[in-house]
């Protein structure tokens, strides 16, 4: 658009006025009774009035970029769909008419946030559509689910339209209204297909925070996609005028990206699981999503045939998208993509899956906007349908969530959802920004709930890909320990050390008699995945070490060079088992490995792995704890590894936690020490490799302290 203002008529008018003023005839001299009349001044000659009109040319910034974008294409169906009606209805005008968008924002002096009247057809988006004060000042956007998002990135203008027109909770409300909430497999004509609409990128980006997809009860979902700061918003990643992805900025972190076509090849180090179960975890995350889409559609087809008697099919560009696959060839042929062949025998379960399938299809950039959220929706939909199939799909190789540090659904990151913030003492290890904050400041502050770690949690983004340097780490027992100066594994120790120690247990219990029940006492939980403290053994003093006993220090397992990062992949956290078998040939898995013939657990099996020896001693310790509880406190005790606070009253002595049984309250100091060590071993699943002999010492001493006959056992 080149704006040209031609001023011919205006300048001509102005010139004539000037000429006429100069050429006006002089008025007659008035009669003056007291003074002699004076001659009138000589009239100046009329000047030559030469008008030289010129065109005023104004360059519009970004015009060239804008004119090639979809927003400028006023002839597209997005703006011409309503030609037959002659107007764009009010419910559509916000996003399909420039004047409608201004109306919604209140830029036309009407109320903000609503449109009461239709708007003209073919009214494409222009500069003033988005460049006006109400638009530029917009920071809060309400999504179809009712959720409100606040942003200072300038992307709110985009999110008004790129949010879809439906939401998972609205679909659930329709299911309830149709009376299908109790029987989700009943066919009903009272429900219809719900379409999220098109290019709902913002709904994907904010994921579970705005409930764009259908989210299944009891499941946790990725909230806003935590991409690198500065590239986590619409205009952070897209040129606001061309709408193109800023590929040049993508390739700063993603090697191998040449153009936009390569973006589908991107796969982050934190997404190393095989989501679609095809055996390839190196393909781009976009292909993982595509594989899950195919899996879900296949499952929908099996379900629809078995439950409704009709096979469902999908057509990406023919409304209403889902049709009866009459010839059951797995696709919707053109002669099947007709309104009178639309799929109508919906159940609530099938409708929810179809909604999620369409949600994933209509955001072509979902793999970048929030891949984890879309993967969760697709997986949960297939799994839900699978429960009703007589011949279910094999989902054993399919995975929903990421590993360890990146598993946004795990309790490690979801525990604080009801509170909205992570308290300061937990933020170091349970939020994306907690660790760098601690390393820079030495303390933590409360922070927002996080969706797992990001690259910047461990990598210094100013010097990427270098990790934050850590030379030594302070442990809860008071020791300062290290794998060596500038060893990257020290960073792991910052979190993997537990929260308690021999010293803290002794301090808590020092005022109480060993075998006397006190209602003020509570079990002491050492915390979780305290691998670093196990590796350093007595030097860390993490497990409870009994007075008068000698304990192994740092694991003697290949003393020189063995660290977290030698044995584990830094991102998947999976053990690098191939390293084990270099020194331990003939074994199929690490748990089978042992390097001694001593029968520590007394079961006469000296061929079992060290892990087996530890498991037997664990069982023996739990039995000793239960026997002591009955004999000393008179109150039976039970254990459940999945239910906090793990130790419960076991009135029926069935050895398991029943819902009616509450937390154990008859603690003595001796019982707490033993329970602490039992929990220590339970919470380090790789203890047999991290420092197996140290763990056996701890278990042996705990059993002995409870008064058990130790004849069968051997202490290292």
NUFI-224647 format. One line per 2 residues: for each residue x, y, z of C-alpha. Coordinates in Angstrom, 1 decimal, always signed. Layout:
N
X:Y:Z  ...
//
This chain:
716
+0.0:+0.0:+0.0  +1.5:+3.3:-1.0
-0.3:+6.2:+0.3  -0.3:+9.2:-2.2
-2.0:+12.4:-1.3  -2.4:+14.7:-4.2
-3.0:+18.3:-3.2  -3.9:+19.8:-6.6
-7.3:+21.2:-5.7  -6.2:+22.4:-2.2
-3.2:+24.2:-3.4  -5.1:+25.7:-6.3
-7.7:+27.1:-3.9  -5.1:+28.6:-1.7
-3.3:+30.2:-4.6  -6.5:+31.9:-5.9
-7.2:+33.2:-2.4  -3.8:+34.8:-2.3
-4.2:+36.3:-5.7  -7.6:+37.8:-5.1
-6.4:+39.3:-1.8  -3.5:+41.1:-3.6
-5.6:+42.3:-6.5  -8.6:+43.6:-4.5
-9.5:+47.3:-5.5  -8.8:+50.0:-3.0
-11.8:+51.5:-1.2  -12.7:+55.2:-1.7
-11.0:+57.6:+0.7  -13.4:+58.7:+3.4
-14.5:+62.3:+3.8  -12.5:+63.9:+6.6
-14.0:+67.2:+7.9  -10.9:+68.4:+9.7
-8.1:+67.1:+7.5  -7.5:+67.5:+3.8
-8.1:+64.4:+2.0  -5.0:+62.2:+1.2
-4.6:+60.3:-1.9  -5.3:+56.6:-1.6
-2.2:+54.3:-1.8  -1.3:+52.9:-5.1
-2.5:+49.4:-5.6  +0.2:+46.8:-5.9
+0.1:+44.9:-9.2  -1.3:+41.4:-9.0
+1.6:+38.9:-8.7  +2.0:+36.0:-10.9
+0.4:+33.1:-9.0  +2.1:+30.0:-10.4
+0.8:+26.8:-8.7  +3.2:+23.9:-8.9
+1.3:+21.0:-7.3  +3.4:+18.0:-6.2
+2.4:+14.5:-4.9  +3.2:+13.8:-1.2
+4.5:+10.2:-0.9  +4.3:+8.5:+2.5
+6.2:+5.2:+3.0  +4.3:+2.8:+5.3
+6.7:+0.8:+7.4  +6.6:-3.0:+6.8
+4.1:-2.6:+4.0  +6.0:-5.0:+1.7
+6.2:-7.6:+4.5  +2.5:-7.2:+5.4
+1.1:-7.4:+1.9  +2.5:-10.9:+1.5
+1.0:-12.2:+4.7  -2.3:-14.0:+5.3
-3.6:-11.1:+7.3  -3.5:-8.9:+4.1
-5.2:-11.4:+1.9  -8.7:-9.8:+1.9
-9.8:-12.2:-0.9  -9.1:-15.4:+1.2
-11.9:-17.5:+2.6  -11.1:-16.1:+6.0
-12.5:-12.8:+4.9  -14.9:-13.8:+2.0
-16.6:-16.8:+3.5  -19.7:-14.6:+4.3
-20.0:-13.1:+0.8  -23.4:-14.7:+0.2
-24.7:-13.1:+3.4  -23.2:-9.8:+2.6
-22.0:-9.3:+6.3  -19.8:-11.0:+8.8
-21.9:-12.1:+11.7  -21.0:-10.6:+15.0
-19.8:-13.9:+16.5  -17.1:-14.2:+13.7
-16.4:-10.5:+13.1  -13.7:-10.1:+15.8
-11.2:-12.1:+13.8  -12.6:-12.0:+10.3
-13.0:-8.3:+9.8  -10.7:-5.4:+10.5
-13.5:-3.2:+11.7  -14.8:-6.1:+13.9
-11.5:-6.5:+15.6  -11.5:-2.7:+16.4
-15.0:-3.0:+17.6  -14.0:-5.8:+20.0
-11.1:-3.8:+21.3  -13.2:-0.7:+21.7
-11.1:+1.3:+19.3  -14.3:+2.5:+17.7
-15.5:+4.1:+21.0  -17.8:+1.1:+21.7
-17.5:-1.2:+24.7  -14.4:-3.3:+25.0
-14.6:-7.1:+24.8  -17.8:-7.5:+22.8
-19.4:-7.0:+19.4  -23.0:-6.4:+19.1
-23.4:-5.9:+15.3  -22.2:-7.6:+12.1
-19.4:-6.1:+10.0  -18.7:-5.7:+6.3
-17.4:-8.6:+4.2  -13.9:-8.6:+2.7
-12.6:-6.3:+5.3  -9.1:-7.6:+5.6
-6.6:-6.6:+8.3  -4.8:-3.3:+7.8
-2.2:-1.4:+9.7  -4.7:+0.4:+11.9
-6.3:-2.9:+12.9  -3.5:-3.7:+15.2
-1.8:-0.4:+15.5  -4.0:+1.7:+17.8
-4.0:+2.5:+21.4  -6.6:-0.1:+22.6
-4.7:-2.8:+20.8  -1.2:-1.9:+21.9
-2.2:-1.5:+25.5  -3.9:-4.9:+25.6
-2.3:-7.2:+28.1  -5.1:-9.6:+29.3
-6.9:-12.1:+27.2  -9.8:-14.4:+28.2
-9.8:-17.8:+26.5  -13.0:-19.8:+25.6
-12.4:-21.9:+28.8  -12.8:-18.8:+30.9
-9.2:-18.7:+31.8  -7.4:-15.4:+31.7
-3.8:-14.9:+30.5  -1.7:-11.8:+31.2
+1.3:-11.0:+29.1  +3.6:-8.0:+28.6
+5.2:-9.4:+25.5  +2.8:-7.5:+23.1
+1.4:-10.9:+21.9  -2.0:-10.3:+23.5
-3.2:-8.8:+20.2  -2.4:-12.1:+18.5
-4.1:-14.2:+21.2  -7.5:-12.5:+20.8
-8.0:-14.5:+17.6  -5.5:-17.4:+17.8
-7.1:-19.1:+20.8  -9.8:-21.2:+19.1
-13.5:-21.0:+19.8  -14.0:-23.9:+22.2
-12.3:-25.6:+25.1  -12.2:-28.9:+26.9
-14.3:-27.8:+29.8  -17.0:-26.6:+27.4
-17.1:-30.0:+25.8  -17.4:-31.7:+29.2
-20.3:-29.3:+30.0  -22.0:-30.5:+26.8
-21.4:-34.1:+27.8  -22.9:-33.5:+31.2
-25.9:-31.6:+29.7  -26.6:-34.6:+27.4
-26.7:-36.9:+30.4  -23.6:-38.9:+29.3
-21.3:-38.3:+32.2  -22.1:-41.6:+33.8
-22.3:-43.7:+30.7  -19.6:-42.3:+28.4
-20.0:-45.1:+25.8  -23.7:-44.6:+25.2
-24.5:-43.4:+21.6  -26.5:-40.2:+21.7
-28.0:-37.8:+19.1  -28.0:-35.0:+21.7
-24.3:-34.3:+21.2  -22.4:-33.2:+18.1
-18.8:-32.8:+17.1  -17.1:-29.8:+18.8
-14.5:-28.0:+16.7  -11.8:-26.0:+18.4
-11.5:-23.8:+15.2  -8.4:-23.0:+13.3
-4.8:-21.8:+14.1  -5.5:-22.0:+17.9
-1.8:-21.5:+18.6  -2.3:-19.6:+21.8
-4.5:-22.4:+23.2  -1.7:-24.8:+22.5
+1.0:-22.5:+23.8  -0.6:-22.1:+27.2
-1.7:-25.7:+27.3  -3.3:-26.9:+30.6
-3.4:-23.3:+31.9  -6.2:-22.5:+29.5
-7.8:-25.9:+29.0  -7.8:-25.7:+25.2
-7.8:-29.5:+24.8  -10.0:-32.0:+26.5
-8.1:-32.9:+29.7  -8.9:-36.1:+31.4
-9.7:-36.2:+35.1  -6.8:-37.3:+37.3
-4.2:-36.3:+34.8  -1.8:-33.4:+34.9
-1.0:-31.4:+31.8  +1.8:-29.2:+30.6
+0.9:-25.5:+31.2  +2.6:-22.8:+29.2
+5.4:-24.0:+27.1  +8.6:-22.9:+28.8
+10.8:-22.1:+25.8  +13.9:-20.0:+26.0
+13.2:-16.5:+27.4  +12.5:-14.1:+24.6
+11.3:-16.9:+22.4  +8.2:-17.9:+24.3
+5.6:-15.7:+22.8  +3.9:-15.1:+19.5
+6.0:-12.1:+18.4  +9.1:-13.6:+20.0
+9.1:-16.4:+17.4  +7.1:-14.9:+14.5
+7.5:-11.8:+12.4  +4.4:-9.8:+13.3
+4.0:-8.6:+9.7  +5.0:-11.6:+7.5
+3.9:-14.1:+10.2  +7.0:-16.1:+9.2
+9.0:-18.0:+11.9  +12.2:-16.2:+12.7
+14.3:-19.1:+11.4  +17.6:-17.2:+11.8
+17.0:-17.0:+15.5  +16.0:-20.7:+15.7
+19.3:-21.8:+14.3  +21.2:-20.1:+17.1
+20.3:-23.0:+19.4  +19.1:-25.7:+16.9
+21.9:-26.9:+14.8  +21.1:-28.0:+11.3
+18.1:-25.6:+10.8  +18.5:-24.0:+7.4
+15.0:-22.9:+6.6  +11.4:-23.3:+7.9
+11.2:-26.8:+6.4  +13.9:-28.0:+8.8
+11.9:-26.9:+11.9  +10.0:-30.2:+12.0
+13.3:-32.0:+12.5  +14.0:-30.3:+15.8
+14.2:-32.4:+18.9  +15.4:-31.2:+22.2
+17.7:-33.1:+24.5  +15.0:-33.1:+27.2
+12.6:-35.1:+24.9  +14.5:-38.3:+24.4
+11.7:-40.8:+25.0  +9.9:-42.6:+22.2
+6.5:-41.1:+22.4  +4.8:-42.8:+19.5
+6.5:-46.2:+20.1  +8.0:-46.6:+16.6
+11.4:-47.3:+18.0  +12.9:-44.0:+16.8
+13.6:-41.3:+19.4  +15.8:-39.3:+17.2
+13.2:-38.1:+14.7  +11.8:-34.6:+15.0
+9.2:-34.1:+17.7  +6.8:-33.2:+14.9
+7.0:-36.7:+13.6  +6.4:-38.1:+17.1
+3.2:-36.1:+17.2  +2.3:-37.4:+13.7
+2.8:-40.9:+14.9  +0.5:-40.4:+17.9
-2.1:-38.8:+15.7  -2.1:-41.9:+13.5
-2.3:-44.1:+16.6  -5.2:-42.2:+17.9
-7.2:-42.2:+14.7  -6.6:-46.0:+14.4
-7.9:-46.4:+18.0  -10.9:-44.2:+17.2
-11.7:-46.3:+14.2  -11.6:-49.6:+16.2
-13.7:-48.1:+19.0  -16.3:-46.6:+16.7
-16.8:-49.9:+14.9  -17.0:-51.9:+18.1
-19.1:-49.6:+20.1  -21.3:-47.7:+17.6
-21.3:-50.0:+14.6  -20.0:-47.4:+12.2
-16.3:-46.8:+11.3  -15.2:-43.2:+11.7
-13.0:-41.4:+9.2  -11.3:-38.0:+9.1
-11.0:-35.5:+6.3  -8.8:-32.5:+7.1
-10.6:-29.9:+4.9  -14.2:-31.0:+4.6
-16.6:-29.9:+7.2  -17.5:-31.4:+9.7
-14.3:-33.4:+9.3  -15.5:-36.7:+10.7
-17.4:-38.9:+8.3  -18.5:-42.6:+8.0
-15.7:-44.6:+6.4  -18.1:-46.6:+4.3
-15.5:-48.8:+2.6  -13.4:-49.0:+5.8
-10.2:-48.3:+3.9  -9.0:-46.0:+6.7
-9.4:-42.8:+4.9  -12.3:-40.6:+3.9
-12.6:-40.6:+0.1  -14.0:-37.6:-1.8
-17.4:-39.4:-2.4  -17.6:-40.0:+1.4
-16.8:-36.4:+2.4  -20.4:-35.2:+2.2
-22.7:-33.7:+4.7  -25.2:-36.5:+4.5
-22.4:-38.9:+5.4  -21.2:-37.0:+8.5
-20.4:-39.2:+11.5  -23.2:-38.7:+14.0
-23.2:-41.7:+16.3  -21.2:-40.1:+18.9
-20.4:-41.3:+22.4  -18.9:-39.0:+25.0
-15.7:-41.0:+25.0  -15.3:-40.9:+21.2
-16.3:-37.2:+21.1  -13.5:-36.2:+23.5
-10.9:-38.2:+21.5  -12.1:-36.6:+18.2
-11.9:-33.1:+19.7  -8.3:-33.7:+20.8
-7.4:-35.2:+17.4  -8.8:-32.1:+15.7
-7.1:-29.8:+18.2  -3.7:-31.4:+17.2
-4.5:-31.2:+13.5  -5.6:-27.5:+13.3
-2.5:-26.1:+14.9  +0.1:-27.0:+12.3
+2.9:-25.5:+14.6  +1.9:-27.5:+17.6
+5.2:-29.3:+17.6  +6.8:-25.9:+18.5
+4.0:-24.2:+20.4  +3.7:-26.9:+23.1
+4.6:-30.4:+21.9  +4.4:-32.0:+25.4
+0.8:-30.8:+25.9  -0.3:-32.1:+22.5
+1.5:-35.4:+23.2  -0.3:-35.7:+26.5
-3.7:-35.1:+24.9  -3.2:-37.6:+22.1
-1.8:-40.3:+24.5  -4.6:-39.9:+27.0
-7.3:-40.0:+24.3  -5.9:-43.3:+22.9
-5.5:-44.8:+26.3  -9.0:-43.8:+27.3
-10.6:-45.4:+24.2  -8.3:-48.5:+24.6
-10.0:-49.3:+27.9  -13.2:-50.3:+26.1
-11.8:-52.3:+23.3  -12.0:-56.1:+23.3
-8.7:-56.2:+21.4  -6.9:-53.1:+22.7
-4.0:-51.3:+21.0  -0.6:-52.3:+22.3
+0.5:-49.1:+24.0  +3.4:-50.6:+26.0
+6.0:-48.9:+23.7  +4.2:-45.6:+23.7
+5.1:-42.9:+26.2  +3.3:-39.9:+27.6
+5.8:-38.1:+29.7  +9.5:-37.1:+29.5
+12.2:-38.5:+31.7  +13.2:-37.1:+35.1
+14.1:-33.5:+35.0  +11.7:-32.9:+32.1
+8.7:-34.8:+33.3  +6.3:-32.0:+33.8
+3.6:-34.3:+35.1  +5.7:-35.7:+38.0
+5.1:-34.9:+41.6  +8.5:-33.2:+41.6
+7.0:-30.3:+39.7  +3.2:-30.7:+40.2
+3.2:-30.9:+44.0  +2.8:-27.1:+44.3
-0.1:-26.7:+41.8  -2.7:-26.1:+44.5
-0.6:-23.3:+46.0  +0.4:-21.5:+42.9
+4.0:-20.9:+44.0  +7.0:-23.1:+45.1
+8.3:-22.1:+48.6  +11.8:-20.9:+48.8
+13.3:-24.0:+50.4  +12.1:-26.2:+47.6
+12.6:-23.8:+44.6  +16.3:-24.7:+44.2
+15.5:-28.2:+42.9  +11.9:-28.1:+41.8
+11.7:-25.1:+39.5  +13.3:-24.2:+36.2
+14.9:-21.0:+37.5  +15.6:-22.3:+41.0
+19.1:-23.7:+40.5  +20.7:-20.8:+38.7
+19.1:-18.4:+41.2  +20.7:-20.4:+44.0
+24.1:-20.5:+42.3  +24.2:-16.8:+41.7
+22.7:-15.6:+45.0  +23.4:-18.4:+47.5
+19.8:-18.4:+48.5  +16.4:-19.1:+46.9
+13.2:-17.2:+46.9  +9.7:-18.5:+46.3
+9.0:-18.9:+42.6  +6.3:-19.7:+40.1
+5.3:-23.3:+39.6  +7.5:-24.8:+36.9
+6.8:-27.3:+34.1  +10.1:-29.1:+34.6
+13.6:-28.0:+33.9  +14.7:-26.0:+30.8
+18.1:-25.7:+29.1  +18.8:-22.6:+31.2
+18.3:-24.6:+34.4  +21.8:-26.2:+34.1
+23.3:-24.4:+31.1  +24.7:-20.9:+31.2
+22.8:-19.3:+28.3  +25.4:-16.5:+28.1
+28.0:-19.2:+27.3  +25.9:-22.0:+26.0
+26.4:-25.0:+26.1  +28.7:-24.7:+29.1
+27.2:-25.7:+32.4  +27.1:-23.5:+35.5
+30.5:-24.0:+37.2  +30.4:-25.6:+40.6
+33.6:-26.6:+42.5  +32.2:-27.9:+45.8
+28.8:-28.5:+47.4  +27.7:-28.2:+51.0
+25.7:-31.2:+52.3  +23.0:-31.3:+55.0
+25.4:-33.1:+57.4  +27.8:-30.2:+57.3
+30.4:-31.6:+54.9  +31.7:-29.8:+51.9
+32.3:-32.3:+49.1  +33.3:-32.4:+45.5
+34.1:-34.7:+42.5  +37.0:-32.4:+41.8
+37.4:-28.8:+40.7  +35.6:-27.9:+37.5
+33.9:-31.3:+37.4  +30.4:-30.8:+35.9
+29.0:-33.6:+38.0  +29.2:-31.3:+41.0
+26.2:-29.5:+39.6  +24.2:-32.7:+40.1
+25.2:-32.8:+43.8  +23.6:-29.5:+44.4
+20.2:-31.2:+44.4  +20.8:-34.9:+44.8
+21.9:-34.9:+48.4  +18.7:-35.3:+50.5
+17.5:-32.9:+53.1  +18.5:-34.7:+56.3
+21.5:-36.5:+57.8  +22.8:-38.4:+60.8
+23.5:-35.0:+62.4  +20.0:-33.7:+61.9
+18.3:-36.9:+63.1  +20.4:-36.9:+66.2
+19.6:-33.3:+66.9  +15.9:-34.0:+66.5
+15.9:-37.1:+68.8  +18.5:-36.1:+71.4
+15.9:-35.1:+74.0  +13.9:-38.3:+73.9
+14.4:-41.8:+75.4  +15.2:-44.5:+72.8
+12.2:-46.8:+73.4  +9.6:-44.5:+74.9
+6.7:-43.5:+72.7  +6.2:-39.7:+72.5
+3.2:-38.1:+70.7  +5.4:-35.2:+69.6
+7.6:-37.4:+67.4  +7.1:-37.8:+63.7
+8.9:-39.9:+61.1  +11.9:-38.1:+59.5
+11.9:-38.3:+55.7  +15.4:-38.0:+54.2
+13.9:-36.7:+50.9  +14.3:-38.3:+47.5
+16.9:-39.3:+45.0  +19.7:-38.4:+47.4
+22.2:-40.3:+45.2  +25.1:-37.9:+45.8
+25.0:-38.5:+49.6  +24.9:-42.2:+49.0
+27.9:-42.1:+46.7  +30.0:-40.2:+49.3
+28.8:-42.5:+52.1  +30.2:-41.6:+55.6
+31.8:-38.4:+54.2  +28.3:-37.1:+53.7
+26.6:-38.9:+56.5  +23.3:-38.8:+54.8
+21.9:-42.2:+55.9  +21.7:-42.7:+59.7
+25.0:-44.0:+60.9  +25.0:-45.7:+64.4
+27.5:-44.7:+67.0  +30.5:-46.9:+67.4
+30.3:-48.3:+63.8  +32.7:-47.6:+60.9
+31.2:-46.8:+57.5  +32.5:-46.7:+54.0
+33.1:-43.3:+52.6  +33.0:-42.5:+48.9
+32.1:-45.5:+46.9  +35.1:-47.6:+46.0
+33.5:-48.4:+42.7  +36.2:-47.4:+40.2
+37.4:-44.9:+42.6  +39.0:-42.6:+40.0
+36.6:-40.9:+37.7  +33.2:-42.4:+38.6
+30.7:-39.6:+38.7  +27.0:-39.0:+37.9
+27.7:-38.0:+34.3  +30.0:-40.9:+33.7
+27.3:-43.4:+34.4  +24.1:-41.5:+33.4
+23.0:-39.7:+30.3  +22.8:-36.1:+31.4
+19.3:-35.6:+29.8  +17.5:-38.9:+29.8
+19.2:-39.8:+33.2  +19.2:-43.4:+32.0
+22.2:-45.5:+33.1  +24.8:-46.0:+30.4
+24.7:-49.8:+30.9  +27.3:-50.4:+28.1
+29.9:-48.9:+30.4  +29.1:-51.5:+33.1
+29.6:-54.4:+30.8  +33.1:-53.4:+29.8
+34.3:-54.4:+33.3  +31.4:-56.9:+34.0
+31.1:-59.1:+31.0  +28.5:-61.8:+30.9
+25.8:-59.9:+32.6  +22.5:-58.8:+30.9
+21.6:-56.0:+33.4  +23.3:-54.0:+36.1
+21.2:-55.4:+38.9  +22.7:-58.9:+38.2
+26.3:-57.6:+38.8  +28.2:-58.5:+42.0
+31.9:-58.5:+42.7  +32.0:-60.5:+45.9
+31.0:-64.1:+47.0  +30.0:-62.9:+50.5
+26.4:-63.8:+51.3  +25.4:-60.6:+53.2
+21.7:-61.4:+53.4  +22.1:-65.0:+54.6
+19.9:-66.5:+51.9  +22.8:-68.8:+50.6
+22.6:-67.2:+47.1  +26.0:-65.9:+46.3
+25.3:-65.6:+42.6  +22.6:-63.0:+42.8
+23.5:-59.4:+42.1  +24.3:-57.0:+44.9
+20.9:-55.5:+44.3  +19.4:-58.8:+45.3
+21.4:-58.8:+48.5  +20.1:-55.3:+49.4
+16.5:-56.2:+48.6  +16.5:-59.1:+51.0
+18.0:-56.9:+53.7  +15.4:-54.2:+53.0
+12.7:-56.8:+53.5  +14.4:-57.9:+56.7
+14.5:-54.4:+58.0  +10.8:-53.8:+57.3
+10.0:-57.0:+59.2  +12.2:-55.9:+62.1
+10.4:-52.5:+62.2  +7.0:-54.2:+62.3
+8.0:-56.6:+65.0  +9.5:-53.8:+67.1
+6.4:-51.7:+66.7  +4.2:-54.4:+68.0
+6.5:-55.5:+70.9  +7.5:-52.0:+72.0
+4.7:-49.6:+71.1  +1.8:-52.1:+70.8
+0.7:-50.4:+67.6  +1.3:-52.2:+64.3
+3.0:-50.3:+61.5  +2.6:-50.5:+57.7
+4.5:-49.0:+54.8  +3.4:-47.6:+51.4
+6.1:-46.2:+49.1  +3.5:-44.1:+47.2
+1.6:-42.5:+50.0  +2.9:-39.7:+52.2
+4.0:-39.9:+55.0  +4.7:-43.6:+54.0
+4.4:-45.2:+57.4  +0.8:-45.9:+58.6
-1.0:-47.6:+61.3  -1.7:-51.2:+60.3
-4.5:-52.2:+62.5  -5.5:-55.3:+60.5
-1.8:-56.2:+60.1  -2.2:-56.9:+56.4
+1.1:-55.2:+55.7  -0.4:-52.6:+53.3
-2.0:-49.2:+53.5  -5.7:-49.2:+53.6
-7.6:-46.0:+53.0  -9.1:-45.9:+56.5
-5.6:-46.2:+58.2  -3.9:-42.9:+59.1
-0.3:-41.9:+59.6  +1.6:-43.8:+62.2
+1.8:-41.8:+65.5  +3.4:-44.2:+68.0
+7.0:-43.3:+67.3  +10.1:-43.9:+69.5
+13.5:-42.6:+68.6  +14.8:-46.1:+67.9
+11.9:-46.8:+65.5  +12.4:-43.4:+63.7
+16.1:-44.2:+63.0  +15.3:-47.5:+61.5
+12.4:-46.1:+59.5  +14.6:-43.3:+58.3
+17.2:-45.8:+56.9  +14.5:-47.9:+55.3
+13.2:-44.9:+53.5  +16.7:-43.8:+52.6
+17.2:-47.1:+50.7  +13.7:-47.0:+49.2
+14.3:-43.5:+47.8  +17.6:-44.4:+46.0
+16.7:-47.1:+43.5  +20.3:-47.3:+42.3
+21.8:-47.6:+45.7  +23.3:-51.0:+44.8
+25.5:-49.2:+42.2  +26.0:-45.9:+43.9
+27.5:-47.4:+47.1  +26.2:-50.8:+47.6
+28.4:-51.9:+50.5  +27.7:-48.7:+52.4
+24.0:-49.4:+52.0  +24.4:-52.9:+53.3
+26.2:-51.6:+56.4  +23.3:-49.1:+57.1
+20.7:-51.8:+56.7  +22.6:-54.3:+58.8
+23.1:-51.9:+61.7  +19.4:-50.8:+61.6
+18.2:-54.4:+61.8  +20.6:-55.1:+64.6
+19.6:-52.0:+66.6  +16.0:-53.2:+66.7
+17.1:-56.3:+68.5  +16.9:-58.8:+65.7
+19.1:-62.0:+65.7  +21.9:-61.2:+63.2
+23.4:-64.7:+63.0  +22.5:-65.2:+59.4
+23.7:-61.8:+58.2  +27.2:-60.6:+57.4
+28.3:-56.9:+57.7  +30.8:-55.7:+55.1
//
